[in-house]
Amino acid sequence: MSRVAAVALQILLLPLSSCYCSSLTPSAETSYLNDLYTSTNGHSWLFSDSSQGEVWNFTRYSDGQYVSDPCVDEWQGVTCTNCSDPLMACHITEINLGYMNLTGALPVNMHSMSHLKVFFMRNNEITGYIPASLYDLTTLEQIYLNYNTLEGTLPNDISKLVNLAAISVTANLLTGVIPDGVGGLDSLHALSLSNNAFSGSIPHTMSQLTHLTSLWIDTNSLTRTIPTFLGDLTSLRRLVLNKNIFSGEIISCDMILHL
């Protein structure tokens, strides 16, 4: 008996007053995975062997119910909340598809993924733009989109990600300025913007990143002076600025003794 069938049997055995709930993944979240699979050529993904979880399967029964469930059947690259309680819906908290040969653009609408904490997509061939709806997922703690071919800019809406601890967009084709909104990421520990085409200056709002431990902004087209406030970020332990077009004096050594 499949896990989905076993869960369905559990639900059938519950009192009628309890049958409203289900431990299956909400259909809106499964639909997002379907959109992601389709838009990034899922038939060409490099799945691991079955010991790493089930291969994604969007086959449906005649009643429209999916044959396989992302959370209950433990799909590869998908992590969920505890699904052992048939009275509680499962929710997807992590999508980890790094190094899996994704090609194409990410789906535009991510609003159904309101419980997502980790979005790990590094080292693929993802093209197009970072979806604007990504910045509405306030539960996100880690975003890894590095080593793809994404274009466009980072918007000020990035400040909505109030729980974000780490973001890397290294080695893409991103342009524009580093947005002031980055300074609103109070929980941020690691920021990696290297190997893009960011221009303009390092925004003064970044002086508010008191928890920042690692900052990589090398290999861009950043200009003006290196701001002195970087020396005041006492949590900072790793700072990489090379291969830009900075002018003026370099931060004095006594300002960065904590690095």
C-alpha positions in Angstrom: 0.0 0.0 0.0 1.4 3.4 -0.9 1.9 6.1 1.7 -0.8 8.2 0.1 -3.3 5.3 0.3 -2.3 4.6 3.9 -3.0 8.2 4.8 -6.3 8.1 3.0 -7.3 5.0 4.9 -6.4 6.7 8.2 -8.6 9.6 7.3 -11.5 7.3 6.4 -11.3 5.7 9.8 -11.5 9.0 11.7 -14.7 10.2 13.2 -16.9 12.2 10.8 -16.3 15.3 12.9 -12.5 15.0 12.1 -12.6 14.3 8.4 -12.2 17.9 7.3 -8.5 17.8 7.8 -5.8 15.9 5.9 -2.1 15.2 6.3 -1.6 15.4 2.5 0.3 18.3 1.1 -2.1 21.2 0.2 -3.0 21.0 -3.5 -1.8 24.6 -4.0 1.7 23.7 -2.9 1.8 20.5 -5.0 0.6 22.7 -8.0 3.5 25.0 -7.5 5.9 22.0 -7.6 4.2 20.9 -10.8 4.7 24.4 -12.3 8.3 24.4 -11.2 8.8 20.9 -12.7 7.2 22.0 -16.0 8.9 25.4 -16.4 12.4 24.0 -15.7 12.2 20.9 -17.8 11.7 18.4 -15.1 12.1 15.5 -17.5 15.8 16.4 -17.7 16.4 16.8 -14.0 19.2 14.6 -12.5 17.4 12.7 -9.8 19.3 10.6 -7.3 18.6 6.9 -6.7 15.5 6.0 -4.6 17.5 6.0 -1.4 17.3 9.8 -1.6 13.6 9.9 -1.9 10.9 9.4 -4.5 11.1 10.9 -8.0 8.5 13.6 -8.5 5.3 12.2 -10.0 2.3 14.3 -11.0 0.1 11.5 -12.3 -3.5 11.8 -11.1 -6.4 9.4 -10.4 -9.6 9.9 -12.3 -11.0 12.0 -9.4 -8.1 14.4 -9.8 -6.2 13.2 -6.7 -2.4 12.9 -7.2 -1.1 9.3 -7.1 1.9 10.5 -5.1 2.2 13.2 -2.5 5.3 15.4 -2.1 5.4 15.3 1.7 3.9 11.9 2.5 6.0 10.1 -0.1 9.1 12.1 0.6 9.9 13.5 -2.8 13.6 14.2 -3.5 14.6 17.7 -2.6 11.4 18.4 -0.7 11.3 18.8 3.1 8.0 19.2 5.0 6.6 19.8 8.4 5.7 16.7 10.5 3.1 14.7 8.5 2.5 12.0 11.0 -0.7 13.5 12.3 -3.7 12.9 10.0 -5.5 15.8 11.5 -2.8 18.3 10.4 -1.9 19.4 6.8 1.7 18.9 5.8 3.5 22.0 4.4 6.6 22.3 2.3 9.4 24.1 4.2 12.4 23.4 2.0 13.0 22.9 -1.8 16.5 21.8 -2.5 17.2 21.2 -6.2 20.8 22.3 -6.4 23.0 20.7 -9.1 20.0 19.0 -10.7 20.2 20.4 -14.2 17.2 22.7 -14.0 16.8 24.7 -17.2 14.3 27.5 -17.9 12.6 30.1 -15.8 11.1 29.9 -12.3 7.3 30.1 -12.1 6.1 33.6 -11.5 3.6 32.8 -8.7 5.1 31.5 -5.5 2.4 32.8 -3.1 1.2 29.3 -2.3 4.6 28.5 -0.7 3.8 30.5 2.4 5.6 28.0 4.8 8.8 27.8 2.7 12.1 28.4 4.7 14.8 27.2 2.3 14.9 27.7 -1.4 18.1 26.1 -2.7 18.6 26.2 -6.5 22.3 26.8 -6.9 24.4 25.4 -9.9 21.7 25.0 -12.5 20.8 26.8 -15.7 17.9 28.8 -14.5 17.1 31.8 -16.7 14.8 34.8 -16.6 14.0 36.9 -13.6 13.7 36.2 -9.8 10.0 36.0 -9.3 8.6 39.1 -7.6 6.4 36.9 -5.5 9.5 35.4 -3.8 9.8 38.6 -1.8 6.4 38.0 -0.3 7.4 34.7 1.4 8.3 36.1 4.8 9.1 32.7 6.2 12.2 32.4 4.0 15.4 32.0 5.9 17.8 30.9 3.2 17.9 31.6 -0.5 20.5 30.1 -2.8 20.2 31.1 -6.5 23.9 31.3 -7.2 25.5 29.9 -10.3 22.6 30.3 -12.7 21.9 32.8 -15.5 19.3 35.0 -13.8 18.9 38.5 -15.0 17.2 41.7 -13.8 17.6 43.6 -10.5 17.1 43.1 -6.8 14.2 45.2 -5.7 13.7 47.1 -2.4 10.9 44.6 -1.7 13.7 42.3 -0.5 13.2 44.1 2.8 10.0 42.1 3.3 12.1 38.9 4.0 12.4 39.7 7.7 13.5 36.2 8.6 16.2 35.9 6.0 19.6 34.8 7.4 21.4 34.0 4.1 21.1 34.9 0.5 23.4 34.1 -2.4 22.9 35.3 -6.0 26.6 34.9 -6.9 27.5 34.3 -10.6 24.4 35.4 -12.4 23.6 38.3 -14.8 22.0 40.7 -12.3 22.3 44.4 -12.8 21.3 47.7 -11.2 22.2 48.9 -7.7 22.3 47.1 -4.4 18.9 48.1 -3.1 18.5 50.1 0.1 16.0 47.5 1.2 18.9 45.1 2.0 19.5 47.2 5.1 16.1 46.1 6.5 17.1 42.5 6.7 17.7 42.4 10.5 18.3 38.7 10.6 20.9 38.6 7.8 24.2 36.8 8.5 25.5 36.1 5.0 25.1 38.2 1.8 26.7 37.1 -1.5 26.3 39.2 -4.6 29.6 38.4 -6.3 30.1 38.0 -10.0 27.2 40.0 -11.4 27.0 43.5 -12.8 25.8 45.5 -9.9 26.7 49.2 -10.1 26.5 52.3 -8.0 27.7 52.5 -4.4 27.4 50.3 -1.4 24.2 51.6 0.2 24.5 53.3 3.6 21.5 51.3 4.9 23.8 48.3 5.1 25.2 49.9 8.2 22.1 48.5 9.9 23.2 44.9 9.3 24.5 44.3 12.8 24.4 40.5 12.6 26.2 40.3 9.2 29.2 37.9 9.4 30.0 37.4 5.7 29.8 39.9 2.8 30.8 39.0 -0.8 30.3 41.8 -3.3 33.4 41.3 -5.4 33.5 41.2 -9.2 30.9 43.8 -10.0 31.0 47.4 -11.2 30.5 49.1 -7.9 31.9 52.6 -7.6 32.7 55.5 -5.2 34.5 55.0 -1.9 34.4 52.0 0.3 32.2 53.1 3.2 33.7 53.5 6.6 30.7 52.0 8.3 31.9 48.5 7.2 34.5 48.9 9.9 31.7 49.3 12.5 30.0 46.0 11.7 31.5 44.2 14.6 30.0 40.8 13.7 31.6 40.9 10.2 34.3 38.2 9.8 34.6 37.8 6.0 34.6 40.8 3.6 35.4 40.4 -0.1 35.4 43.6 -2.2 37.9 43.1 -5.0 37.3 43.5 -8.7 35.1 46.6 -8.5 35.8 50.3 -9.5 36.1 51.8 -6.0 38.0 55.1 -5.5 39.5 56.9 -2.6 41.2 55.4 0.4 40.9 51.8 1.6 39.4 51.2 5.0 42.2 51.6 7.5 43.5 48.5 9.2 42.5 49.7 12.7 38.9 49.8 11.6 38.8 46.2 10.5 40.8 44.4 13.2 37.8 42.3 14.0 37.8 40.8 10.5 
